[in-house]
């Protein structure tokens, strides 16, 4: 058994080791792992932020619909790849990316990641002490690395949800609702939030979230034109159908539905099963939040562990939720840490970062396919959170 104090010291040492190694890895990736548009020949090395940067640029130029044209996107960031990598985000996301599109690609990618980490750090300070090893361990957990390397919205989204929970704990329901409304720039991750809010009768938060959603989406559509909405809807539907049909071939798609397809289930059946699981998880989140209230680390941990399990559309960088769930598991646990619990939390802390470390060390640049290990870790982490909820007492935790 590891005493809580010993576990914190060990966690602090691992955290700082990961911070140093992670920063070196990000620096190496920025130098050699991605190519900068406009610096020479076309490239096969494409990350998600290439698409974000190009789409934001089309918005700045007043031609937002070109973001949905694959040929125009590829030309904007200079790729030779014919891989399907579309822009499938709603209009407010394009507005958010517009300032970054005014910069050259590499500074834009770096600034986007700095702001994402800053937002996450500010949000985490509501749950951990700034000098606590848990703060450092969570902020740059290996689970966060894929989102940083891809330049994805994941960390901003997580920071927004953490901020909303902190606002509700501070009895600021309107601010919480505004933050939740802003999360609709990536709506696929928000399936379970309504269940948590209804469970604690947070109707002012729900109303504020609804008004914020309508405001930011209507404002962005007015800015870019009504045709943006219909084009986004059509491309998103086409993208969803294509992903469903290719679930068995997408190594970086780490949803439960992708795992079921690997086990021989038909894609359509797997997606329906995943949506059915989402309904069950919504009920579980409702029960847990009804019992523990927003002030409980157990309730927060269950929500963060359940969100990635619920969505049929979960790329490996979005499994960064595991790092936050690991933090809440440790905070909610008041007794000594057994070896099995410690291993499970360590796996959640590493999350999809295991693929990155494998590629950087023994994999010769080749990712360990996240679809083979992320779904079991997701279910294990969720199981631990639900077990703590079943054993715990409904009290406010510090």
C-alpha positions in Angstrom: 0.0 0.0 0.0 1.2 3.5 -0.7 0.3 6.2 1.8 -1.4 9.3 0.5 1.6 11.5 1.3 4.0 9.1 -0.4 1.8 8.9 -3.4 1.8 12.7 -3.7 5.6 12.9 -3.6 5.9 10.1 -6.2 3.3 11.9 -8.3 5.2 15.2 -8.1 8.4 13.5 -9.2 6.6 11.8 -12.1 4.9 15.1 -13.0 8.1 17.1 -13.3 9.8 14.4 -15.3 6.9 14.3 -17.7 6.8 18.1 -18.0 10.5 18.2 -19.0 10.2 15.3 -21.4 6.9 16.5 -22.8 8.2 20.0 -23.5 11.2 18.5 -25.3 8.9 16.3 -27.3 6.7 19.2 -28.3 9.7 21.2 -29.3 11.0 18.3 -31.4 7.6 17.9 -33.0 7.3 21.6 -33.8 10.8 21.5 -35.4 10.5 18.2 -37.4 7.1 16.7 -37.0 5.0 19.4 -38.8 5.7 21.4 -41.9 4.8 25.1 -42.2 2.6 26.1 -45.1 4.2 28.3 -47.6 7.8 27.2 -46.8 8.5 25.0 -49.8 7.1 21.8 -51.4 3.9 20.3 -50.4 3.8 18.0 -47.4 2.3 14.7 -46.3 2.6 15.7 -42.6 -0.9 17.1 -41.7 -2.3 17.8 -38.3 -5.7 19.0 -37.3 -4.5 22.6 -36.8 -3.6 22.8 -40.4 -7.3 22.6 -41.1 -8.1 25.0 -38.3 -5.6 27.5 -39.5 -6.8 27.3 -43.1 -10.5 27.5 -42.2 -9.9 30.5 -40.0 -8.1 32.1 -42.9 -11.0 31.6 -45.2 -13.2 33.3 -42.5 -10.9 36.3 -42.4 -10.8 36.6 -46.2 -14.6 36.6 -46.3 -14.9 33.2 -48.1 -16.0 31.0 -45.2 -17.7 28.3 -47.4 -14.3 27.5 -48.9 -13.5 25.8 -45.6 -15.8 23.0 -46.6 -14.0 22.4 -49.9 -11.3 19.8 -49.5 -9.3 21.0 -52.5 -9.3 24.6 -51.2 -8.2 23.5 -47.7 -5.4 21.3 -49.1 -4.2 24.2 -51.2 -4.3 26.6 -48.3 -1.9 24.6 -46.2 0.0 23.0 -49.0 -0.4 19.3 -48.6 0.2 16.5 -51.1 -2.0 14.2 -49.0 -5.4 13.2 -50.4 -6.6 12.0 -46.9 -10.1 13.1 -46.0 -9.5 15.8 -43.3 -12.5 18.2 -43.4 -13.6 21.3 -41.6 -16.7 20.1 -39.6 -17.0 22.7 -36.9 -19.9 25.2 -36.4 -19.5 28.9 -37.2 -18.4 30.1 -33.7 -15.3 27.9 -34.0 -14.3 29.7 -37.2 -14.6 33.0 -35.4 -12.5 31.7 -32.5 -9.7 30.7 -34.9 -9.7 33.9 -37.0 -7.0 35.7 -34.9 -4.7 32.7 -35.2 -5.2 32.6 -39.0 -3.6 36.1 -39.2 -0.3 34.6 -38.0 2.1 32.3 -39.8 1.3 28.7 -39.2 3.9 27.6 -36.6 3.5 30.7 -34.3 -0.3 30.3 -34.6 0.0 26.6 -33.5 2.3 27.5 -30.6 0.1 30.4 -29.4 -3.1 28.3 -29.6 -1.4 25.6 -27.4 -0.1 28.2 -25.0 -3.6 29.7 -24.6 -5.1 26.3 -24.3 -2.7 25.4 -21.5 -3.2 28.7 -19.8 -7.0 28.3 -19.8 -6.6 24.8 -18.4 -4.1 26.0 -15.7 -6.6 28.8 -14.6 -9.4 26.3 -14.5 -7.4 23.7 -12.5 -6.4 26.2 -9.8 -10.0 26.0 -8.7 -9.5 22.4 -7.8 -5.8 22.0 -6.9 -3.3 24.2 -5.1 -0.9 26.0 -7.5 2.1 24.5 -5.8 0.6 21.1 -5.4 2.1 18.2 -7.4 -1.4 17.3 -8.5 -1.7 20.6 -10.4 1.5 20.1 -12.4 0.7 16.4 -12.9 -2.7 17.2 -14.4 -1.7 20.2 -16.4 0.9 18.4 -18.4 -0.2 14.8 -18.0 0.8 12.5 -20.9 -3.0 12.4 -21.7 -2.8 16.0 -22.8 0.0 15.6 -25.3 -1.9 14.4 -28.3 -4.3 17.4 -28.1 -1.3 19.7 -27.9 0.4 18.1 -30.9 -2.7 18.1 -33.0 -3.6 21.6 -32.0 -7.1 20.5 -31.1 -10.0 22.1 -29.0 -9.8 19.4 -26.4 -8.0 21.3 -23.7 -10.0 24.5 -24.2 -13.2 22.4 -23.9 -12.0 20.7 -20.7 -11.0 24.1 -19.3 -14.5 25.4 -20.0 -16.2 22.5 -18.3 -13.9 22.8 -15.3 -14.6 26.5 -15.2 -18.4 25.9 -15.3 -18.2 23.4 -12.4 -16.1 25.9 -10.4 -18.6 28.6 -11.1 -21.4 26.5 -9.9 -19.5 25.7 -6.7 -19.0 29.4 -6.2 -22.8 30.0 -6.6 -22.3 31.7 -10.0 -24.9 29.9 -12.1 -25.1 32.4 -14.9 -21.3 32.3 -15.5 -21.5 28.5 -15.5 -24.2 28.6 -18.1 -22.2 31.0 -20.3 -19.2 28.7 -20.2 -21.3 25.6 -21.0 -22.9 27.4 -23.9 -19.5 28.2 -25.3 -18.7 24.5 -25.3 -21.1 24.0 -28.2 -18.3 24.8 -30.5 -17.7 21.0 -30.2 -21.1 19.6 -29.4 -20.2 15.9 -29.6 -18.7 16.0 -26.2 -21.6 17.6 -24.3 -24.1 14.8 -24.3 -24.1 14.2 -20.6 -24.0 17.8 -19.2 -27.8 18.3 -19.3 -28.2 15.2 -17.1 -25.9 16.7 -14.5 -27.5 20.1 -14.5 -31.1 18.7 -14.3 -30.0 16.5 -11.4 -29.1 19.5 -9.2 -31.9 21.7 -10.5 -29.5 24.1 -12.1 -32.2 25.7 -14.2 -30.6 29.2 -14.2 -27.4 27.6 -15.6 -29.5 25.7 -18.2 -31.2 28.9 -19.3 -27.9 30.8 -19.5 -26.4 28.0 -21.5 -29.3 27.9 -23.9 -29.2 31.7 -24.4 -25.4 31.7 -24.9 -25.6 28.9 -27.4 -28.3 30.7 -29.5 -26.4 34.0 -29.2 -23.0 32.8 -30.3 -24.3 30.5 -33.1 -26.8 33.0 -34.5 -24.2 35.8 -34.3 -21.6 33.7 -36.2 -24.1 32.6 -38.8 -25.2 36.3 -39.4 -21.5 37.1 -39.8 -20.7 34.3 -42.2 -24.1 34.0 -43.9 -27.0 31.6 -43.6 -25.5 29.2 -46.2 -22.8 28.4 -43.7 -25.3 26.5 -41.6 -26.7 24.3 -44.4 -23.3 23.6 -45.8 -21.9 22.7 -42.4 -24.9 20.4 -41.7 -24.4 18.5 -45.0 -20.6 18.1 -44.7 -21.0 17.0 -41.1 -23.6 14.4 -42.0 -21.4 13.1 -44.8 -18.4 13.0 -42.5 -20.4 11.1 -39.8 -21.6 8.5 -42.3 -18.1 8.1 -43.7 -16.6 7.6 -40.2 -19.2 5.1 -39.2 -18.5 3.0 -42.3 -14.7 3.2 -41.7 -14.8 2.5 -37.9 -12.9 -0.7 -38.3 -10.0 1.1 -40.1 -9.6 4.2 -37.9 -6.8 3.4 -35.4 -7.1 6.9 -33.8 -10.8 6.7 -33.2 -11.1 5.5 -29.6 -14.8 5.4 -28.9 -16.6 2.4 -27.5 -18.3 2.0 -30.9 -14.9 1.7 -32.6 -13.8 -1.0 -30.1 -17.0 -2.9 -30.8 -16.4 -2.9 -34.5 -12.9 -4.3 -33.9 -14.6 -7.1 -32.0 -16.7 -7.9 -35.0 -19.9 -5.9 -34.5 -21.4 -4.1 -37.5 -20.6 -0.4 -37.6 -24.3 0.7 -37.5 -25.0 -1.7 -34.6 -21.9 -0.5 -32.7 -23.0 3.2 -33.0 -26.5 2.4 -31.9 -25.1 0.5 -28.9 -22.8 3.4 -28.1 -25.8 5.8 -28.1 -27.7 3.3 -25.9 -24.8 3.3 -23.5 -24.9 7.1 -23.5 -28.5 7.0 -22.3 -27.5 4.7 -19.5 -24.6 6.9 -18.6 -26.9 9.9 -18.5 -29.0 8.1 -16.0 -26.0 7.3 -13.9 -24.7 10.8 -14.0 -28.1 12.1 -13.0 -28.1 9.7 -10.0 -24.6 10.5 -8.9 -25.0 14.3 -9.2 -28.4 14.1 -7.4 -26.7 12.3 -4.5 -23.4 14.3 -4.3 -24.2 17.8 -5.7 -21.8 19.9 -7.7 -19.4 20.3 -4.8 -18.3 16.7 -4.8 -15.1 15.5 -6.5 -16.8 12.2 -6.9 -19.6 13.8 -9.0 -17.1 15.7 -11.1 -14.9 12.6 -11.6 -17.9 10.5 -12.8 -18.9 13.2 -15.3 -15.3 13.5 -16.7 -15.0 9.8 -16.9 -18.4 9.3 -18.5 -18.2 11.9 -21.2 -15.6 10.2 -23.5 -17.4 6.8 -23.0 -20.7 8.3 -24.1 -19.8 9.8 -27.4 -19.5 7.6 -30.5 -17.2 10.2 -32.0 -14.0 10.2 -29.9 -10.6 10.7 -31.4 -7.6 9.9 -29.3 -6.7 13.5 -28.4 -10.2 13.9 -26.8 -9.3 11.1 -24.4 -7.4 13.9 -22.5 -10.5 13.7 -20.2 -8.8 10.7 -18.6 -6.2 13.0 -17.1 -8.8 15.1 -15.4 -10.7 12.0 -14.2 -7.5 10.7 -12.7 -7.1 14.0 -10.7 -10.6 13.7 -9.3 -10.1 10.0 -8.4 -7.0 11.0 -6.4 -8.8 14.0 -4.8 -11.8 11.9 -3.8 -9.8 9.1 -2.3 -9.0 9.7 1.4 -7.3 6.5 2.3 -4.0 4.7 1.3 -3.6 3.9 -2.4 -3.5 0.2 -3.2 -1.4 -1.1 -6.1 -4.3 -1.9 -8.4 -5.9 1.5 -7.8 -2.6 3.2 -8.4 -2.0 1.3 -11.7 -5.4 2.2 -12.9 -5.0 5.9 -12.1 -1.6 5.9 -13.7 -3.1 4.4 -16.9 -5.8 7.1 -16.9 -3.1 9.8 -16.3 -1.1 8.5 -19.3 -4.2 8.0 -21.5 -3.5 8.5 -25.2 -0.1 9.9 -24.3 1.1 6.3 -24.2 0.9 6.3 -28.0 3.0 9.4 -28.2 5.7 8.1 -25.8 5.7 4.7 -27.6 6.3 6.5 -31.0 9.0 8.7 -29.5 10.9 5.8 -27.9 10.6 2.3 -29.1 8.1 2.8 -31.9 10.4 4.6 -34.4 7.8 7.3 -34.9 4.9 4.9 -35.3 2.0 5.3 -32.9 0.8 2.4 -30.8 -2.9 2.3 -32.2 -4.9 4.0 -29.4 -8.1 2.1 -30.4 -6.5 -1.1 -28.9 -6.0 0.3 -25.3 -7.9 3.6 -24.8 -11.5 2.0 -24.7 -10.5 -0.4 -21.9 -8.8 2.4 -19.9 -11.9 4.5 -20.4 -14.2 1.8 -19.0 -11.7 1.0 -16.2 -11.6 4.7 -15.1 -15.4 5.1 -15.3 -15.7 1.9 -13.2 -13.4 3.3 -10.6 -15.3 6.6 -10.4 -18.7 4.8 -10.1 -17.3 2.5 -7.5 -16.1 5.5 -5.4 -19.6 7.0 -5.9 -21.2 3.8 -4.6 -18.9 3.6 -1.6 -18.7 7.2 -0.7 -20.8 9.5 1.5 -22.6 12.6 0.2 -20.4 15.2 1.7 -18.6 18.3 0.4 -15.0 17.6 -0.3 -12.0 19.9 -0.3 
